[in-house]
Amino acid sequence: MKKIILSIILAIVAAFTATAQDNSNSCPGWLWEISGNGLAQKSYLFGTCHGEGHNFTKEEVFSFPGLQDAFDESKMVLFEMDLNPEHIDTAAVKKQAKWIADLFRNPGPEYMMPEGVYYKTLYDSIAHFNVVDNFLAKKNNDPEYWKKTPGYWFTRLGVTLFIATRQVQIVDAVLYQETVKQGKENGGLEELKDIDGTLQSALTDTKGIDTLSMKEQADTLYRMIRNMTNGTTHRMYQGFYKAYMSNDTCQMAKYLAEIPEMSGAKNSSHDKELLHDRNAAWMATIKKNIPEKTCMIAVGARHLMGAESLIAMLRREGYTVEAVK
């Protein structure tokens, strides 16, 4: 349960879609210095990786150039959410846990297959149907899987996969452990209750599954299961990890643009909800803290990419934000 709670607390979904890159620096990395605009001391931005199935070590995290010195200099570390177990919003966690339990054990009527619609007739290829049938009936051990829509199974498998990739030590957790060890102040830029609706939307509809026809849902589910069983999903996560560890935003942008989509569809509205809108909401807390002390703002790497990144927003406010080489 603790691992599930942690995965929910850190549930910052990075949907695999291309993101425009901030090209004011050629190919910078994930560590940035904030100065100017009346600041008496520098602060830092650092782009983290929320796992993607990789168990990060302290040595890996602090291998990024300049990070150790910037971290040691910082008096306070601000994460996306407050990671102190004593500060966990138990009501919000229970709400998310209940939603997951209800999805798995007692799905609503919107997830039930319409009368007269069958999986076998949704597929043009019997081979595609057999892949889905074998996976859900045998590996998932549900001989009555056909009672639920392909969209339900896409959502359920997506949530399961998402949680599984967070059963590891992520970059944020490594930094938090060092923050506690060194006795630094720490906190969060938001609370789970502030975005639980956004998170649920992202987990259930990262590819707009509910807007697709039943046949399109079936084809989307087939592609997901195929990618999960032939190793494509694992290679996607490995690719994301390698792109992150390259400390090169150009390589990350290239990877995100070329990655094979699990559903074959894209929904840019989630970039706005999960990245841009949250960046804007975080600015007040950042601007409040950086005049008082040297802070490190440690957030998912994609929050530092694009025209609506934290970097761009800080620059528009008059701060100087430069990549640390």
N, C-alpha and C positions, 0 to 999 in steps of 0.2 A: 504493500500500500504506500510506503514511503517513497518508493521509486516512482509510482504512478503520480503521487502528489508532486514530486519534484518535476516530473515531465510536464505536468499541467502548469506549475508555476513558471516553468521556462518554455512554455508552449508558444514560441515565437516562430510561426511557420514561415519557412522560406520556400514558397512555391517556385517550381523550376520554370521561370519565365525570364526572358531577356530583360535587362535593365540598362537604361542609358547611363553612360559613364561620365564622371566629372573629368574633363580633359584639360583643366587649367594646369595640372601637373601631368607630365607625360604618362608614366605608368607607376603611380605611387603605391605604397603599401597600406597597411591597416593602422599605423600609428601617425597621429597628427597633433601638431602643437597649436594651441589657441593663445593669442596675445592681442595687444592693441585695445582700442576702444576704452581706454582708461584703466585697464587691468594693471594692478601693481605686481602681479606674478603670472606666470604661465599656467595653463591647464592643458589637458590632453584628451584627445578622442582615440579610442582603440576599438577596432572592429573585431568582434569575437565570432566563433563558430559554435553553433548550438548542437554539436555532436555529429549528426548525419551518420550515426552508427560507429563513430570512431572514439576510442577511449583515450582522451588526451592526457599527457603527462606534464608535469611541471617543466621538465626540460624542453619539451616541444613548445610549450606556450611562451616561455621566456627566451626562446631562440630568435624571436623577432628582433631585428636591430633596434636598439634604443629602448626597448620596452622595460627592461629591468631598471635602468636609471630613471625613466619616467615614473614607473610604479613606486620606486623608493622615494622619489621626490614628492609624490602626491600625498596629501594629508587626508583626502577623502576619495572613496571610489563609489561612483553611482552606477548601478546596474539598471537594466530595463525594469526589473522588479526587485523589491527588497528580498534578499535571499536568506535573511536571518530566520531560522526555523521558529523562533519565538514570536515573530511578527507575521506569520502566515495568516491570511484571512481564511479562517476555517469555514466560514459560511460560503464563501466563493468556491473554495476547494470542494466542499460537499456538493454544491450545485453542479459543478463540472463532473464530479464523480457519478452523481445521480444520472446526469444526461448520458454518460457513457454506458452505465449499467442498463438504463432504459433502452438505449439503442440496441444493445446486445441481447437483452432478455425479453423485452416487451416493446418491439417497434410499433410505431403508430400506424394507423390505416393508410397514411400516405405512402408507406413502404410496401403495402401488399399488392401483389400482382392483380391487374384487372381480370375479371372473369373472361375466360375464353382466350387469354393470351398465354402462350407457352414458349419456353426458352428455345425449344427445338425449331420452332417456326420463325423465331426472330433472327436466326443465323442463316446466311446464304450458303455457308460452308458447314458441312457436317463435321469436318475436322475442328473447326472453331468451337462448335457446340460441344464436342467431346472434351476439348481442353477445359472448358468451363465446368462441364458436368463432372468430370473426374476430380477436378480440384475441389469443388464445393461439396460434392456428395461423399468423396472419400477422404481427401486430406483435411477438409473442414468438418467432416463427420456429420453432415446434415443431409440426410436423404430427402428431406422435404424443403430443400433450399428453394425450389421452384415456386413456393408460395410467396416469396418476397421478390421485389423488383430488382433488376440489375443495378439500379441506382443505390438501393439499400446495400447490396454486397460491395459495390465500389466504395461507398462511404465507410462501411464496417471494416473492410480490409485496409482502407486508407488510415483509419484511426489506429488499428492494430499495428500497422507498419510504422506510423508516426511515433507511437509510444515505444515500440521496440527499439527505434533508433535513438531514443533518449535514455535507454537503460545503461548509460555510460557516463564517464566523467567528462563533462563538456568544458570548454575554455572558460566560461563564466564561473563554473564551480571551482576550477583551479585558482582563478584570481580571487574568488571569495575566500578560499581557504588561506591564501597568503595575506589577504586583508585582515582576517581575524588573527592570524599568527603574529602579524606586525602591530596589531592593536590600532589599526586605522579606522576612522569613521567610515561608515558605509550606509547606503540606502538605495531606494529605488526611484525611478522616474515615473512609475505608474503603479497601480494596484491591479491585481487580477480582476477584481470586480468591475474595473473601468473598461475592460476589453473582453469580458467573457463572451459577450454576444458576437464580437468580431472573431474571436478564436473559434467559437462553435461554427460560425459561418465558414471560416477557412477550412476547418476540418471536414465539414460535410459537403462543401461545395467549391473546392479549390479549382475545379475545372468547369463549373457551371453545369454539373450533372443534372440538376433538376430542370434545366431548360431544354434538355434533349428529348427527342422522341424515345419510345421504348426500344426501338431497334437501335438507335444511336447509343442509348445507355448500354445495351447488350454488347455492341461492338467496343465501346469504351472499357467495359468490364473485361472483355476478352484480352484487350491489349495490356491491361494492368496485370492480369493473371499470367499472361505470356511473359511479360517482363520480369515478374517475380520468380517464375519457374526456370527461365533460361539464363538467369544471372545478370540481366540488363539492369535491374534495380540496384543490385550490389555494385555494379560497375559505375552507375550514376553517383552513388554515395562516395565511392572511392575517388571518382573524378572531382567531386566537389571538395573533398578533403585535400587532394593534391593542388587544386587551384587555390584553395585558401592558404596552404602552407607555402605556396610560391611567393606570397607577399606581393602580389602583382595584380592590381585591379584590372589591367588589360587582359590578363590571362583569365581572371574570373569572369569578366564580361563576355569574353569569347566562349568560355565553357557554357555559361548560362544561355547564350544565344544558340549554341549548337547542340545542346543536350537533347537526346531523344525524349519526347514528351510521353509520359505514361498514359495519357488519355488522348493525345493527338489534338487537344484543344487548348486555348489560352483564355484567361480571363483577367484582364489588366485591372479590373476594379479592386481586386485583392491587394495589388501593389499600393493602391491609394489607401485602402483601409488599414493594411498591416504595416505599411512603411511610411508613406507620406503624411497621413493624418496623425499618426502617432509621433512622428518627428516634430510636427508643429506643436502638439500638446506637450512634448517634453521641454520645449524651449524655455518656458517660464521657470522650471526648476533649475535648468542649466544656468540661465542668466542670473538667478538668485544666488547660486552657490559659488560660481567661479570668481566673482569679485572679492570674496571673503578668504579664499584659500586655494591652494593648488589642488585641483580635482582631476581625477581620471574618469571619463565617461566611457564605460565599457558596454557597448551594444552590438547587436548582430552586424556583421560586415556590410550587409546590403543596405543598412541605414546610412552608410557613408558613401553610397554610390548614386549618381543621378542628379538631375536638376532640382529635385526636392529633397536632397540629402541633408543631414545635419550640417555638413560642411557648407553647403550652399546657403542654408538658412542663417547660419552664424555669420557668414560673409555679408549677407544682405543686411544684417543688424550692425555691421561696421567692424566686426572682429577680423583679425588676420588669422587665417587658418592655413598652415603650411605642413606638408608632409615631412616626417622625420626620416632622413635617409640613414 
